[in-house]
């Protein structure tokens, strides 16, 4: 762990940390062993900056001509975001002004930061673990209030605490196993005959399953789902998109084939980000443009997390047969939802609640009847039911937790079936390695490069 002594700092990096464009304030961030001296030269200042104090200064070029004026904040190592000396320069938000200040910092010895390099240094200097570092990017990229709150909970360490608690229990279990291997003649460490150890292993498996379930909800919150609306022409696909979006996003007419290309929209439904695609009506046609749209529709359908097959209840009474007709076979029922539209034109008693094992959702895009039930069903279908304190998670977190589950199941088998202490120990070691990948205790350099390379410049 990093102590309070000043760390061995890397070469100084610099970048614009505020959004590109015109604004009231533009922020430039420096981090590294010469950040403080660069700030002093930039401001023609002889005295040191007081840490955590806002200094009003003018910024000068090499000929002592004023470039801009604003605030300088100095954060001394290790009490900074990166753990190094950090300086933040707050000038006016014009891009020309910021570029001039940035060029001057280059002249004074700083180099341009790469994407995510500030956060990478914070990780290297143990100011945060990998989950917290990823949560920074997730908070910036959040598409809903729920996702933003989840990212902030992960950033403040709630997810890491869960992982570290599992690690502590796993390490404790490994100690018993390793003790048996090293001291086989000691009766008091014969864990193979000790039911308490088996109980610990079972409890650990249950806790990992709970964390995995939370992480799965967090991944849905972060990544959202891909939903495709498909069906025959004039079934009401574009009308459904418009009603869900709350705006007239798609052109709607009574002319079959109005939608000739895929139309994509991002919606927030009950906190879930839904990347929804409206497609051309599926039918045989000689129209070259419409045929190209239908081909794109079929491609989109194959990659969707959830397919909404919309049909006109005044024409079709068995959507299962329609699906088989459109696709040649019935798509995976887990990834498909039948939407019966235009119920305002029928007596509700004529609607079947169950058709060949499926339960259609009935709506009217004209009166908006049934849309609330449809949204609930979409969330249910993709398994989205986040608790109030959901934590943001990524695919790699889920992959690691699933590998932990596999390793613990292997350990359980080696313990109860084969009574092989060495193999139990190896399975627990693999579980610990996979779990440690989440927080970055054991993580390959190429993975770190990929993670931090997705960050903003200046973050």
C-alpha positions in Angstrom: 0.0 0.0 0.0 1.1 3.6 -0.7 2.4 5.4 2.4 2.2 9.1 3.1 5.7 9.8 1.9 5.9 11.5 -1.5 5.7 8.9 -4.2 8.2 8.5 -7.1 6.3 10.5 -9.7 6.2 9.8 -13.4 6.8 12.4 -16.1 4.3 15.2 -16.1 1.2 14.8 -18.3 -1.3 17.5 -19.3 -4.7 17.5 -21.0 -7.9 19.6 -21.3 -10.3 18.1 -18.8 -13.4 20.0 -19.7 -15.7 19.3 -22.6 -14.5 20.4 -26.0 -16.2 23.6 -27.3 -17.3 27.0 -26.2 -18.0 27.4 -22.5 -17.7 29.7 -19.4 -14.8 27.8 -17.9 -12.1 25.5 -19.4 -10.1 23.2 -17.2 -6.6 22.0 -17.9 -5.1 19.3 -15.7 -1.4 18.5 -15.0 -0.1 15.6 -13.1 3.5 14.6 -12.3 6.7 15.6 -10.7 7.1 18.9 -12.5 3.4 20.0 -12.4 3.9 22.5 -9.7 7.0 24.1 -11.3 5.2 24.3 -14.7 2.3 26.1 -13.0 4.7 28.6 -11.4 6.4 29.3 -14.7 3.1 29.6 -16.5 1.9 32.3 -14.0 5.3 34.0 -13.5 5.1 33.2 -9.9 8.1 32.8 -7.5 6.2 31.6 -4.4 4.9 28.0 -4.1 1.2 27.5 -4.5 -0.7 26.7 -1.3 -2.2 23.2 -1.6 -6.0 23.1 -1.9 -6.3 26.9 -2.2 -7.7 28.7 -5.2 -5.2 31.2 -6.5 -6.2 33.9 -9.0 -3.5 34.2 -11.6 -2.7 35.4 -15.1 -1.2 33.0 -17.5 1.8 34.1 -19.8 3.6 32.9 -22.9 7.4 32.7 -23.2 7.5 36.5 -24.0 5.4 37.3 -20.9 2.4 38.2 -23.0 -0.9 37.4 -21.2 -2.7 34.4 -22.7 -5.6 34.2 -20.2 -6.5 34.6 -16.5 -8.2 32.4 -14.1 -7.7 30.1 -11.1 -4.9 27.7 -10.2 -5.5 24.8 -7.7 -2.6 22.7 -6.5 -3.0 19.3 -4.9 0.3 17.9 -3.5 1.2 14.2 -3.6 -0.1 11.9 -2.3 -3.2 13.8 -1.5 -4.6 14.1 -5.1 -6.7 12.2 -7.6 -3.6 10.5 -9.2 -1.5 10.4 -6.0 1.0 12.7 -7.7 1.4 16.5 -7.7 -1.7 17.7 -9.6 -2.4 21.2 -10.8 -5.8 22.3 -12.3 -5.8 25.5 -14.3 -9.3 27.1 -14.7 -9.4 29.6 -17.5 -12.0 30.8 -19.9 -13.8 28.1 -22.0 -12.8 29.2 -25.5 -10.9 26.5 -27.4 -8.3 29.0 -28.8 -7.5 30.1 -25.2 -7.3 26.5 -24.0 -5.1 25.4 -26.9 -2.7 28.3 -26.2 -2.4 27.3 -22.5 -2.0 23.6 -23.5 0.8 24.5 -26.0 2.6 26.6 -23.3 2.5 23.6 -20.9 4.1 21.5 -23.6 6.9 24.1 -24.0 7.4 23.9 -20.2 8.0 20.1 -20.3 4.6 18.4 -20.0 3.4 15.9 -22.5 -0.1 15.2 -23.8 -1.9 12.6 -21.7 -3.3 9.6 -23.4 -6.9 8.4 -22.9 -7.5 7.5 -19.3 -3.9 8.1 -18.2 -4.9 10.2 -15.2 -7.1 7.4 -13.9 -4.5 4.8 -14.8 -2.0 6.7 -12.6 -4.6 6.8 -9.8 -4.9 3.0 -10.1 -1.2 2.5 -10.2 -0.7 4.6 -7.1 -3.4 2.7 -5.2 -5.8 5.7 -5.0 -8.5 3.5 -6.3 -9.0 -0.1 -7.5 -10.0 -1.1 -11.0 -13.8 -1.3 -10.2 -13.7 2.3 -9.0 -11.7 3.4 -12.0 -14.1 1.9 -14.4 -17.0 3.5 -12.5 -15.6 6.9 -13.4 -16.1 6.3 -17.1 -19.5 4.6 -16.3 -20.7 7.7 -14.4 -19.7 10.0 -17.3 -21.4 7.7 -19.8 -24.5 7.1 -17.8 -27.7 7.3 -19.8 -30.2 7.3 -16.9 -30.4 8.6 -13.3 -30.4 5.0 -12.1 -27.2 4.2 -14.0 -25.5 7.4 -12.7 -26.4 6.5 -9.1 -25.2 2.9 -9.6 -21.9 4.2 -11.0 -21.4 6.5 -8.1 -22.0 3.7 -5.6 -19.4 1.6 -7.4 -17.1 4.6 -7.5 -17.3 5.1 -3.8 -16.3 1.5 -3.2 -19.6 -0.4 -2.5 -19.0 -3.0 -5.2 -15.3 -3.3 -4.2 -16.3 -4.0 -0.6 -18.5 -6.9 -1.7 -15.7 -8.4 -3.7 -13.1 -7.8 -0.9 -15.4 -9.5 1.6 -15.6 -12.5 -0.6 -11.9 -12.5 -1.1 -11.3 -12.4 2.7 -13.5 -15.5 3.3 -12.0 -17.3 0.3 -8.5 -16.7 1.6 -9.5 -17.9 5.1 -10.9 -21.1 3.5 -7.6 -21.6 1.5 -5.6 -21.4 4.8 -7.4 -24.4 6.1 -6.8 -26.4 2.9 -3.1 -25.4 2.7 -2.6 -26.3 6.3 -3.9 -29.8 5.7 -1.5 -30.2 2.8 1.5 -28.9 4.8 0.7 -30.6 8.1 -1.1 -33.9 7.2 -0.5 -35.5 10.6 -2.2 -32.7 12.6 -5.7 -33.9 13.5 -6.9 -30.4 14.3 -6.4 -29.3 10.7 -7.9 -32.3 9.0 -10.5 -30.2 7.1 -11.6 -33.2 5.0 -13.5 -34.6 8.0 -14.7 -31.2 9.2 -18.2 -30.3 8.2 -17.6 -26.7 9.2 -15.3 -26.3 6.2 -17.9 -27.8 3.9 -20.4 -25.3 5.4 -18.0 -22.4 4.8 -17.6 -23.5 1.1 -21.4 -23.7 0.7 -21.9 -20.3 2.3 -19.2 -18.8 0.0 -20.9 -20.3 -3.1 -24.2 -18.7 -2.0 -22.6 -15.3 -1.4 -20.9 -15.4 -4.8 -24.3 -16.2 -6.4 -25.9 -13.2 -4.6 -23.1 -10.8 -5.8 -23.4 -12.3 -9.4 -27.2 -11.6 -9.4 -26.5 -8.0 -8.3 -23.8 -7.6 -11.0 -26.2 -8.9 -13.7 -28.6 -6.2 -12.8 -25.8 -3.7 -12.8 -24.7 -4.8 -16.3 -28.2 -4.3 -17.6 -28.3 -0.9 -16.0 -24.9 0.0 -17.6 -25.2 -1.5 -21.1 -29.0 -1.6 -21.6 -30.6 -4.0 -24.0 -31.1 -4.2 -27.8 -34.7 -4.5 -28.8 -36.0 -4.9 -32.3 -39.6 -4.3 -33.4 -40.6 -6.5 -36.4 -43.7 -7.7 -38.1 -45.9 -7.4 -41.2 -46.4 -4.0 -42.9 -49.0 -1.8 -41.3 -49.0 -3.8 -38.1 -48.2 -0.7 -36.1 -44.4 -1.1 -35.6 -43.5 2.5 -36.2 -46.6 3.7 -34.2 -45.4 1.6 -31.2 -41.9 3.1 -31.5 -43.4 6.6 -31.5 -45.6 5.8 -28.4 -42.7 4.4 -26.4 -40.4 7.3 -27.4 -43.1 9.9 -26.6 -42.4 11.7 -29.9 -43.2 11.2 -33.6 -39.9 9.6 -34.3 -41.0 7.4 -37.2 -43.2 8.3 -40.2 -46.6 6.6 -40.0 -49.0 6.2 -42.9 -51.6 3.7 -44.1 -49.3 2.8 -47.1 -47.7 -0.6 -46.7 -43.9 -0.3 -46.9 -43.6 3.2 -45.5 -40.7 2.1 -43.3 -37.9 1.1 -45.7 -34.9 1.2 -43.5 -34.1 0.5 -39.9 -34.7 3.3 -37.5 -32.9 3.4 -34.1 -33.8 5.2 -30.9 -32.5 5.0 -27.3 -35.2 5.0 -24.6 -35.2 4.9 -20.9 -37.9 2.5 -19.6 -38.2 2.3 -15.8 -34.5 3.1 -15.6 -33.5 0.5 -18.2 -31.7 1.8 -21.3 -33.4 0.3 -24.3 -31.7 0.6 -27.7 -34.8 0.0 -29.9 -34.9 -0.6 -33.6 -37.9 -0.2 -35.9 -37.6 -2.3 -39.0 -39.2 -2.5 -42.4 -42.3 -4.6 -42.7 -41.5 -8.2 -43.5 -43.1 -9.3 -46.8 -42.2 -10.4 -50.4 -41.5 -7.4 -52.6 -40.0 -6.5 -55.9 -39.1 -3.0 -54.7 -35.3 -2.9 -54.6 -35.1 -0.2 -51.8 -37.8 -1.9 -49.7 -36.1 -5.3 -50.2 -32.8 -3.9 -48.9 -34.6 -2.6 -45.9 -36.1 -6.0 -45.2 -32.7 -7.6 -45.4 -31.4 -5.2 -42.9 -34.4 -5.9 -40.7 -33.6 -9.6 -40.7 -30.0 -8.9 -39.8 -31.1 -6.7 -36.9 -33.5 -9.4 -35.6 -30.7 -12.0 -35.4 -28.6 -9.8 -33.1 -31.3 -8.5 -30.8 -31.5 -9.2 -27.1 -35.3 -9.1 -27.4 -37.6 -9.3 -30.4 -41.0 -7.6 -30.3 -43.2 -9.2 -33.0 -46.0 -6.8 -33.6 -49.2 -8.0 -35.3 -52.6 -6.6 -36.1 -55.2 -8.4 -34.0 -57.9 -7.7 -36.6 -56.0 -9.8 -39.1 -53.9 -12.3 -37.2 -55.3 -14.4 -34.3 -52.3 -16.8 -34.0 -48.9 -14.9 -33.8 -47.1 -18.2 -33.4 -48.0 -19.3 -36.9 -47.1 -15.8 -38.1 -43.6 -16.0 -36.6 -43.1 -19.4 -38.2 -44.2 -18.0 -41.5 -42.0 -15.0 -41.3 -38.8 -16.7 -40.0 -39.2 -20.3 -41.2 -39.1 -21.4 -37.6 -40.1 -20.1 -34.2 -37.4 -17.9 -32.8 -36.2 -18.6 -29.2 -39.2 -17.9 -27.0 -36.9 -16.5 -24.3 -36.0 -13.7 -26.6 -39.4 -13.0 -28.2 -42.5 -11.1 -27.1 -45.8 -11.1 -29.1 -47.4 -7.6 -29.3 -51.1 -7.6 -30.4 -51.8 -4.1 -31.7 -55.1 -2.3 -32.6 -57.1 -3.8 -29.7 -59.3 -0.7 -29.8 -60.9 -2.2 -32.9 -61.9 -5.4 -31.1 -64.0 -6.5 -28.2 -61.6 -7.4 -25.3 -63.4 -10.7 -24.9 -62.2 -11.7 -28.3 -58.5 -11.6 -27.2 -56.8 -14.9 -26.2 -54.7 -14.6 -23.0 -52.7 -17.7 -24.0 -51.8 -18.9 -27.5 -49.7 -22.1 -27.9 -47.9 -21.5 -24.6 -47.3 -17.8 -25.2 -48.9 -14.9 -23.5 -49.2 -11.9 -25.9 -49.3 -8.4 -24.7 -52.2 -6.4 -26.1 -51.9 -2.7 -26.9 -53.5 0.1 -28.8 -51.0 2.5 -30.3 -54.1 4.7 -31.1 -55.3 5.0 -27.5 -52.0 4.0 -25.8 -53.9 1.3 -23.9 -51.6 -1.5 -22.6 -48.3 0.4 -23.0 -47.5 0.4 -19.3 -48.1 -3.4 -19.2 -45.8 -3.7 -22.2 -43.0 -1.8 -20.6 -43.3 -4.0 -17.5 -43.2 -7.1 -19.6 -40.1 -5.9 -21.5 -38.2 -5.4 -18.2 -39.4 -8.8 -17.0 -38.4 -10.5 -20.2 -34.8 -9.3 -20.1 -34.6 -9.9 -16.3 -34.4 -6.3 -15.2 -35.6 -5.8 -11.7 -32.8 -3.9 -10.0 -33.0 -3.3 -6.2 -32.8 0.3 -5.0 -29.0 0.1 -4.4 -27.9 -1.5 -7.7 -24.2 -1.3 -8.5 -22.9 -0.7 -12.0 -21.1 -3.8 -13.3 -19.4 -4.8 -16.6 -19.3 -7.9 -18.7 -15.8 -8.7 -17.5 -17.1 -8.6 -13.9 -19.8 -11.2 -14.7 -17.3 -13.4 -16.5 -14.9 -13.4 -13.5 -17.7 -14.2 -11.1 -18.9 -17.0 -13.2 -15.4 -18.4 -13.3 -15.3 -18.1 -9.5 -18.6 -20.1 -9.3 -17.1 -22.8 -11.6 -14.0 -23.1 -9.5 -15.9 -23.3 -6.2 -18.2 -26.0 -7.7 -15.0 -27.9 -8.7 -13.6 -27.5 -5.2 -16.9 -28.8 -3.8 -16.7 -31.9 -6.0 -13.0 -32.5 -5.1 -13.9 -32.2 -1.4 -17.0 -34.5 -1.3 -16.5 -36.9 -4.1 -12.7 -37.4 -4.4 -11.5 -36.2 -1.0 -8.5 -34.6 -2.8 -7.1 -31.8 -0.7 -4.5 -30.7 -3.3 -7.2 -30.4 -6.0 -9.5 -28.5 -3.6 -6.6 -26.1 -2.9 -6.0 -25.6 -6.6 -9.6 -24.9 -7.3 -9.7 -22.3 -4.5 -6.6 -20.7 -5.9 -8.2 -20.3 -9.3 -11.3 -18.8 -7.6 -9.2 -16.3 -5.8 -7.3 -15.3 -9.0 -10.6 -14.8 -10.9 -12.1 -12.8 -8.0 -8.9 -10.6 -7.7 -9.2 -9.7 -11.4 -12.3 -7.7 -10.7 -10.6 -5.2 -8.4 -7.3 -5.3 -10.4 -5.1 -7.1 -7.9 -4.3 -9.7 -10.6 -4.9 -8.2 -14.0 -3.0 -8.5 -17.3 -1.5 -5.3 -18.7 -3.3 -5.7 -22.0 -6.6 -5.7 -20.2 -5.7 -2.6 -18.3 -4.7 -0.9 -21.6 -8.1 -1.8 -23.1 -10.0 -0.5 -20.0 -8.3 2.8 -19.6 -8.0 3.4 -23.3 -11.8 3.7 -23.4 -11.7 6.7 -21.1 -11.8 10.4 -22.0 -8.6 12.4 -22.7 -8.0 14.3 -19.5 -9.6 11.7 -17.3 
